[in-house]
């Protein structure tokens, strides 16, 4: 089916010049031409201009093959594009979009030259994602016609466009560009002028923390990336994304953000400088955090840091039966996971009634799987038969692995571990599912801290593939090996991390969520714009405020406090707005009101 073409008569911006024909400039050119605009592509390099045209020809050929364009429409698109190396070609443009390198000197030079070429009413847009639009506008002869127009890569596919106003920008220019973005099939978000704007302002802080986590050797690059993909549903891990963006580009953005915020979370991790100055800038150079088949390739190849395949160096302990302590959603989900993998499971709670209710919840979950065709009725019945409910932890006497999934309260967990120490047989592995408390504190409540480890499942446990495997300084090697082997059997992806607050996922996720709240506190952007920016510009399955309301604002605040207490970084202090909402009892979906209001069931 052919893509409907926009009517260019709707917008006064009918002829657009694109200055800088790299990946982004080429993508923007295609978007404009397919929407019926006359496009003048300009680049100082003749080969770059020719390469851009060749890329457009190849892209439109693929679109025809996929039925998204007809041959005639393809010919029309190509006829609307001309390229050259002289800025004077922009003389007739209604809008000029510059996407030259992220350098004040280069951008100032381009804008100054354009001042002497374009008509007085022409709108000049900078595609910067890191530099001050105000500073660029102030150097122009017509600052009221200068604004930011930040597309996301790849421009033809990504829906978000940030429209950035400075204090000098004329509202009519903003309106014209916003209308154009809508006609291009994009979703424009209006933002003020500060480094990173909305999407990159939140994204790059998170990427920086991931780089620092890797640099500290807290977790491997593969485990950090897998944790964020599988634990948060992100399309790409942070270190792979840094390689895609360009390590040098990320460093430039972070330097600009830090210059304004002075927030240590924005101070570029030293590893970014080291890689940049060594020329290891990511995919474009063939090597960054990972090594690639060739410069520009997306194919990762083995290098000295790639983990070895094959058997573990240490043999794990045999596990045939598993005890799950708790009666909530997480406990029943974990019990279901183990039973589906063929383990005999003892599901124990503080009373027989609570344990039976948890088992009944598993039965309903299995029935839903049968209804969706994911398992047979016989398999569901056999799975449920593997689970026995018990009203006392004495039932754990013969289990090989005990997993606690009780309330996220250290005193409660320590009391339970003291009990497990008494009832579990020697050699049984004792695991906690804590997401934020110190595992070693649970271990020290027993006489066998070497047998204690963290197994942080994600909710809902039957669906989420990730398990964070958390070793303390006291955990035995064969206990770690046991849990890795068990994860393989239950078809979960284990990632190794040390015993510090937040482990991998929460340590990277919650500062990002906290920074989103600060944006709203500062009246920089609305909840809806921030959520839209992260879903459309970052590929996140949920916006930060949607996610906060699902997780629970009280749970989120507790995790923020733990992270702040552990790392003592002022930038991790919980946003006051989050504290105020929790104090008011607005905890998210579970109470009907959090950052948004919800219909009560």
C-alpha positions in Angstrom: 0.0 0.0 0.0 1.4 3.4 -0.9 2.1 6.1 1.7 -0.4 9.0 1.5 1.4 12.2 0.5 0.8 15.4 2.5 -0.6 18.4 0.8 2.3 20.9 0.9 -0.2 23.8 0.3 -1.2 23.4 4.0 2.1 24.8 5.2 3.9 28.0 4.3 7.2 26.0 4.5 7.1 24.4 1.1 10.8 24.5 0.1 13.3 23.3 2.7 17.0 23.3 2.7 18.9 20.7 4.7 22.5 21.6 5.5 24.6 18.6 6.5 23.9 15.3 4.7 25.1 12.7 7.1 22.8 10.0 8.4 20.5 12.5 10.1 20.4 15.0 7.3 19.8 12.3 4.7 16.9 10.9 6.9 15.3 14.3 7.3 15.6 14.9 3.5 13.7 11.6 2.8 11.0 12.5 5.3 10.5 16.0 3.7 10.5 14.7 0.1 8.1 11.9 0.8 5.7 14.5 2.4 5.7 16.5 -0.8 8.3 19.2 0.0 10.9 20.5 -2.4 14.3 19.7 -0.7 17.7 21.3 -1.3 20.4 19.1 0.3 23.7 20.9 1.0 27.0 19.5 2.2 30.6 20.8 2.0 31.6 17.4 0.7 30.6 16.4 -2.8 31.0 12.8 -2.0 28.8 13.2 1.1 26.1 14.9 -1.1 26.3 12.1 -3.7 26.2 9.4 -1.0 23.1 11.0 0.5 21.3 10.9 -2.9 22.4 7.3 -3.3 21.0 6.4 0.1 17.7 8.1 -0.7 17.5 6.1 -4.0 18.2 2.8 -2.1 15.7 3.6 0.6 12.9 4.5 -1.8 13.7 1.3 -3.8 13.1 -0.7 -0.6 9.9 1.2 0.0 8.6 0.2 -3.5 9.6 -3.4 -2.9 7.6 -3.4 0.4 4.5 -1.8 -1.2 4.9 1.5 0.7 5.5 3.6 -2.5 4.5 3.1 -6.1 7.2 3.5 -8.8 5.6 6.9 -9.8 5.6 8.1 -6.2 9.3 7.1 -5.9 10.1 9.0 -9.1 8.2 12.0 -7.7 10.1 11.9 -4.4 13.5 11.8 -6.1 12.5 14.6 -8.5 11.8 16.8 -5.5 15.4 16.5 -4.2 18.5 18.3 -5.5 21.9 18.4 -3.8 24.9 20.6 -3.9 27.8 22.0 -2.0 27.0 25.7 -2.0 25.0 27.4 0.7 23.6 29.9 -1.8 21.3 27.1 -3.0 19.3 27.8 0.1 18.3 31.3 -1.1 14.8 30.3 -2.0 14.1 28.1 1.0 11.2 28.8 3.4 12.9 26.8 6.1 16.6 25.8 6.5 17.4 22.9 8.9 21.1 22.6 9.8 22.4 19.2 11.0 26.1 19.9 10.8 28.5 18.6 13.6 27.8 19.5 17.2 30.2 22.5 17.4 29.3 26.1 18.2 32.0 27.3 15.8 30.7 25.3 12.8 27.0 26.0 13.5 27.7 29.8 14.1 29.5 29.9 10.8 26.7 28.2 8.9 24.0 30.4 10.5 26.0 33.6 9.8 26.4 32.7 6.1 22.7 31.9 5.8 21.9 35.3 7.2 23.3 36.8 4.1 21.6 34.4 1.7 18.1 33.6 2.8 15.0 35.9 2.8 14.1 37.8 6.0 11.1 35.6 6.7 12.9 32.3 6.3 12.9 30.1 9.4 16.4 28.8 10.5 16.3 25.6 12.5 19.2 23.9 14.3 19.1 20.2 14.7 21.3 20.3 17.8 20.6 18.1 20.8 23.3 19.4 23.0 24.1 23.1 22.3 22.2 26.2 23.4 19.6 27.3 20.8 19.6 30.7 22.5 23.3 31.1 22.0 23.1 30.1 18.4 20.1 32.5 17.8 21.7 35.4 19.5 24.6 35.4 17.0 22.1 35.5 14.1 20.9 38.7 12.4 17.3 37.5 12.9 17.2 35.7 16.2 13.4 35.6 16.3 13.5 33.3 13.2 15.9 30.8 14.8 14.6 27.7 16.7 15.5 24.1 17.4 14.1 21.2 15.4 15.4 18.0 16.9 14.6 14.8 14.9 15.5 11.4 16.2 17.5 8.8 14.4 16.5 7.1 12.1 14.4 10.2 11.1 12.1 8.3 8.7 11.1 5.8 11.5 11.1 7.9 14.7 7.9 9.8 15.4 9.2 12.4 17.9 10.3 15.9 16.9 11.3 18.3 19.7 10.5 21.9 18.8 12.8 24.1 20.8 12.1 27.8 21.5 14.5 30.3 22.9 13.4 33.5 24.7 14.0 35.2 21.3 11.9 32.9 19.1 8.8 34.4 17.4 5.6 32.4 18.1 4.8 32.4 14.4 8.0 30.6 13.6 7.2 27.9 16.3 3.7 27.5 14.9 4.9 27.1 11.3 7.4 24.5 12.2 5.0 22.6 14.5 2.4 22.5 11.7 5.1 21.2 9.3 6.1 18.4 11.8 2.4 17.3 12.0 2.2 17.3 8.2 5.3 15.1 8.1 3.4 12.5 10.3 5.6 13.3 13.3 4.5 14.1 16.9 6.0 17.5 17.9 6.7 18.2 21.5 7.3 21.9 22.5 10.2 22.3 24.9 12.4 25.1 26.2 16.1 25.6 25.5 18.3 23.5 27.8 20.9 20.9 26.9 19.4 17.6 26.0 15.8 19.0 25.9 13.4 16.3 27.2 14.3 12.9 25.6 18.1 13.3 25.5 18.0 15.2 28.8 16.7 12.0 30.5 18.3 9.5 28.2 22.0 10.7 28.5 22.0 10.8 32.3 20.9 7.1 32.3 23.6 6.2 29.6 26.2 8.0 31.6 25.4 6.1 34.8 25.6 2.8 32.8 29.0 3.8 31.5 30.1 4.6 35.0 28.7 1.2 36.3 30.7 -0.6 33.6 33.9 1.4 34.3 33.6 0.5 38.0 33.6 -3.2 36.9 30.4 -3.7 38.8 28.9 -5.7 36.0 30.0 -6.8 32.5 28.8 -4.8 29.4 26.8 -7.8 28.3 25.0 -8.1 31.6 24.3 -4.4 31.9 22.8 -4.3 28.4 20.8 -7.6 28.9 19.5 -6.3 32.3 18.0 -3.1 30.8 16.6 -4.9 27.8 15.0 -7.7 29.7 14.2 -5.9 32.9 12.7 -2.8 31.4 11.7 -3.9 27.9 14.1 -1.4 26.2 14.9 -2.0 22.5 18.7 -1.7 23.2 21.0 -1.9 26.1 22.7 1.4 27.2 26.3 0.5 26.2 25.2 -0.7 22.8 23.1 2.5 22.4 26.2 4.6 23.3 28.1 2.8 20.5 25.2 3.5 18.1 24.9 7.2 19.1 28.7 7.7 19.1 30.7 7.8 22.3 32.1 11.2 21.3 28.6 12.6 20.7 27.4 11.3 24.1 30.4 13.0 25.8 29.6 16.3 24.0 25.9 16.2 25.1 26.9 15.3 28.7 29.5 18.1 28.9 26.8 20.6 27.8 24.3 19.1 30.3 26.8 19.2 33.2 27.8 22.8 32.4 24.2 23.9 33.0 23.1 21.5 35.8 26.3 20.9 37.7 24.7 17.6 38.6 27.3 14.9 39.1 25.0 12.4 37.3 25.7 14.5 34.1 29.5 14.7 34.6 30.7 12.4 31.8 32.1 9.1 33.0 35.9 9.1 32.5 35.6 6.1 30.3 33.7 8.2 27.7 36.7 10.6 27.5 39.2 7.7 27.3 37.3 6.0 24.4 36.7 9.2 22.6 40.3 10.3 22.7 41.5 6.9 21.6 39.2 7.2 18.5 37.0 4.3 19.8 33.8 6.1 19.2 31.4 3.2 18.6 29.9 1.6 15.5 31.1 4.4 13.2 34.8 3.6 14.1 34.3 -0.2 14.4 35.0 -0.2 18.1 33.6 1.4 21.3 32.2 -0.5 24.3 32.0 -3.4 21.9 34.0 -4.4 18.8 32.3 -4.5 15.4 32.9 -6.3 12.2 33.9 -3.1 10.4 33.5 0.7 10.8 29.7 1.4 10.4 28.7 -2.2 10.9 26.1 -3.3 13.5 27.6 -6.8 13.8 29.3 -7.3 17.1 32.4 -9.6 17.0 34.2 -11.4 19.8 37.0 -9.5 21.5 39.1 -9.9 24.7 36.2 -8.9 26.9 33.6 -11.3 25.4 32.6 -13.9 28.0 33.7 -17.5 27.3 31.0 -20.0 26.2 30.7 -23.4 27.7 30.5 -24.9 31.1 31.0 -23.0 34.4 34.3 -23.5 36.1 32.5 -24.5 39.3 29.9 -27.3 39.5 26.6 -26.3 41.2 24.7 -28.2 43.9 21.9 -30.5 42.8 18.4 -28.9 43.1 15.3 -31.1 42.8 12.9 -29.3 45.1 12.3 -25.6 45.8 10.7 -23.8 48.7 9.1 -20.4 48.0 8.3 -18.3 51.1 5.5 -15.7 50.8 1.9 -15.5 49.6 1.9 -12.3 47.4 1.9 -11.9 43.6 5.7 -12.3 43.4 5.8 -15.4 45.5 3.1 -17.2 43.6 4.7 -16.1 40.3 8.0 -17.5 41.3 6.4 -20.8 42.5 4.7 -21.1 39.1 8.0 -20.6 37.2 9.7 -23.4 39.2 6.8 -25.8 38.8 6.5 -25.2 35.1 10.2 -26.2 34.9 9.4 -29.5 36.6 10.7 -28.7 40.1 8.7 -29.9 43.2 7.7 -26.7 45.0 6.7 -26.1 48.6 4.8 -22.8 48.8 4.8 -21.7 52.4 3.2 -18.7 54.1 2.4 -17.5 57.6 -0.9 -19.5 57.5 -2.4 -22.4 55.6 -5.1 -20.1 54.3 -2.6 -17.7 52.8 -0.6 -20.4 51.2 -3.7 -22.1 49.7 -4.9 -18.7 48.3 -1.5 -18.2 46.7 -1.7 -21.7 45.1 -5.3 -20.9 43.9 -3.8 -17.7 42.2 -1.3 -20.0 40.4 -4.2 -22.2 39.3 -6.0 -19.2 37.7 -2.8 -18.1 36.0 -2.3 -21.6 34.6 -5.9 -21.6 33.4 -5.3 -18.4 31.5 -2.3 -20.0 29.8 -4.5 -22.9 28.8 -7.1 -20.5 27.5 -4.4 -18.7 25.4 -3.2 -22.0 24.0 0.2 -21.7 25.7 -0.1 -25.0 27.5 -2.5 -28.0 27.6 -5.0 -28.6 30.3 -3.0 -31.8 31.3 0.2 -29.9 31.5 -1.4 -27.2 33.7 -2.8 -29.9 36.0 0.5 -31.6 36.3 2.2 -28.2 37.0 -0.2 -27.4 39.8 0.2 -30.9 41.3 3.9 -30.2 41.7 3.1 -27.4 44.2 2.2 -28.1 47.8 0.9 -25.3 50.1 2.1 -25.1 53.7 1.2 -22.9 56.6 4.7 -23.3 58.2 8.2 -22.9 57.0 9.0 -26.3 58.7 7.8 -27.7 55.3 11.2 -26.5 53.9 13.1 -29.2 55.8 14.0 -31.1 52.6 14.2 -28.4 49.9 17.5 -27.9 48.0 16.7 -24.2 47.3 14.7 -21.8 49.5 13.6 -18.5 47.8 12.0 -15.8 50.0 9.5 -13.4 48.5 8.1 -11.7 51.5 7.6 -7.9 52.2 10.5 -5.6 51.3 11.4 -4.9 55.0 14.8 -5.9 56.3 13.7 -6.9 59.7 11.0 -9.2 58.3 13.5 -10.7 55.9 16.1 -11.2 58.6 13.6 -13.0 60.9 12.7 -15.3 58.0 16.3 -16.1 57.2 16.9 -16.9 60.9 14.0 -19.3 60.6 15.3 -20.8 57.3 18.7 -21.3 58.9 17.0 -23.5 61.5 14.6 -25.5 59.3 16.5 -26.0 56.0 19.0 -28.9 55.7 22.7 -28.3 55.5 23.8 -27.4 52.0 20.5 -25.9 51.0 20.8 -22.6 49.0 19.0 -19.7 50.6 18.0 -16.9 48.2 16.3 -13.5 48.7 14.3 -11.8 46.0 15.0 -8.3 47.4 15.2 -5.5 44.9 16.9 -2.9 47.1 18.0 -4.3 50.5 21.5 -5.6 51.3 21.7 -9.3 50.7 24.6 -9.7 53.1 22.3 -8.4 55.9 20.0 -11.4 55.3 23.0 -13.7 55.1 24.3 -12.5 58.5 21.0 -13.5 60.1 22.1 -17.1 59.4 24.9 -19.3 60.6 25.7 -20.1 57.0 26.2 -16.8 55.1 28.2 -18.7 52.4 24.9 -20.4 51.3 23.0 -17.1 50.9 22.6 -15.3 47.5 20.2 -12.8 45.8 17.8 -13.9 43.1 16.0 -10.8 42.0 13.0 -11.8 39.8 11.0 -9.2 37.9 7.3 -8.8 38.0 5.4 -10.6 36.6 7.8 -13.5 37.2 6.3 -15.9 34.7 6.6 -13.4 31.9 9.8 -11.5 32.7 13.0 -13.2 31.5 15.5 -11.5 33.8 17.0 -12.6 37.1 19.7 -10.5 38.8 22.0 -12.9 40.6 23.5 -11.0 43.5 26.6 -12.4 45.2 27.8 -11.0 48.6 31.5 -11.1 49.6 30.6 -14.2 51.6 28.7 -16.2 48.9 30.3 -19.6 48.0 31.3 -20.1 44.4 29.2 -23.3 44.1 26.1 -21.4 45.4 26.6 -18.9 42.6 27.0 -21.7 40.1 23.9 -23.4 41.4 21.7 -20.4 40.9 23.1 -19.9 37.3 22.3 -23.5 36.5 18.8 -23.2 38.0 18.1 -20.0 35.9 19.0 -22.0 32.8 16.5 -24.7 33.8 13.7 -22.2 34.4 14.5 -20.4 31.1 15.5 -17.1 32.7 18.5 -14.9 31.7 20.8 -14.4 34.7 23.0 -11.3 35.1 25.7 -11.2 37.7 26.0 -8.2 40.0 27.4 -7.3 43.4 25.6 -6.6 46.6 24.9 -2.9 46.4 21.7 -0.8 46.3 19.6 -1.1 43.2 21.8 -3.8 41.6 21.8 -3.1 37.9 18.2 -2.3 36.8 17.0 -0.2 39.7 20.3 1.6 40.0 19.9 2.8 36.4 16.1 3.1 36.2 15.2 5.1 39.3 17.6 8.0 38.8 16.1 8.4 35.3 12.5 8.4 36.8 13.6 10.9 39.5 15.0 13.2 36.8 11.7 13.1 34.9 9.9 14.2 38.1 12.4 17.1 38.5 11.6 18.2 34.9 7.9 18.5 35.9 8.8 20.3 39.2 10.8 22.8 37.2 7.8 23.4 34.8 10.1 22.5 31.9 7.7 20.0 30.3 4.3 18.4 31.0 3.8 14.8 32.1 2.2 14.0 28.7 5.1 15.5 26.7 7.7 13.7 28.8 5.9 10.4 28.5 5.5 10.9 24.8 9.1 11.9 24.3 10.5 8.8 26.0 8.1 6.4 24.2 8.5 8.0 20.7 12.1 9.2 21.0 13.7 6.5 23.2 11.6 3.5 22.3 10.6 3.0 25.9 7.5 0.7 26.3 6.1 3.1 28.9 6.7 6.8 29.7 8.3 7.5 33.1 5.1 8.7 34.7 3.1 5.8 33.4 5.8 3.5 34.9 5.9 5.3 38.3 2.1 5.0 38.7 2.3 1.2 37.8 5.3 0.5 40.2 3.7 2.6 43.0 5.0 5.9 44.2 5.6 4.6 47.7 7.8 1.8 46.3 9.6 4.2 44.0 10.3 6.6 46.9 11.6 3.8 49.0 14.1 2.7 46.3 15.1 6.3 45.7 15.9 6.7 49.4 18.0 3.5 49.4 20.0 4.7 46.4 20.5 8.1 47.9 21.6 6.7 51.2 24.0 4.2 49.6 25.7 6.4 47.1 25.4 9.8 48.9 25.1 11.7 45.7 22.9 14.8 46.0 21.6 14.2 42.4 20.0 11.0 43.7 17.9 12.8 46.4 14.2 12.0 45.9 12.4 14.7 44.0 10.2 16.7 46.6 7.1 16.2 44.4 7.4 12.4 44.8 7.6 12.8 48.5 4.6 15.1 48.6 2.4 12.8 46.5 3.3 9.8 48.8 2.6 11.8 51.9 -0.8 12.7 50.4 -1.6 9.0 49.8 -1.4 9.3 46.0 0.5 6.1 45.3 -0.4 5.5 41.7 -2.8 3.1 40.1 -3.3 1.1 43.3 -4.9 4.1 45.0 -6.6 5.5 41.9 -4.3 8.6 41.9 -0.6 9.2 41.4 0.8 11.5 38.8 -2.5 10.9 37.0 -6.0 9.9 38.1 -7.5 6.5 37.3 -11.0 5.1 37.4 -11.6 3.1 40.6 -12.4 -0.5 40.0 
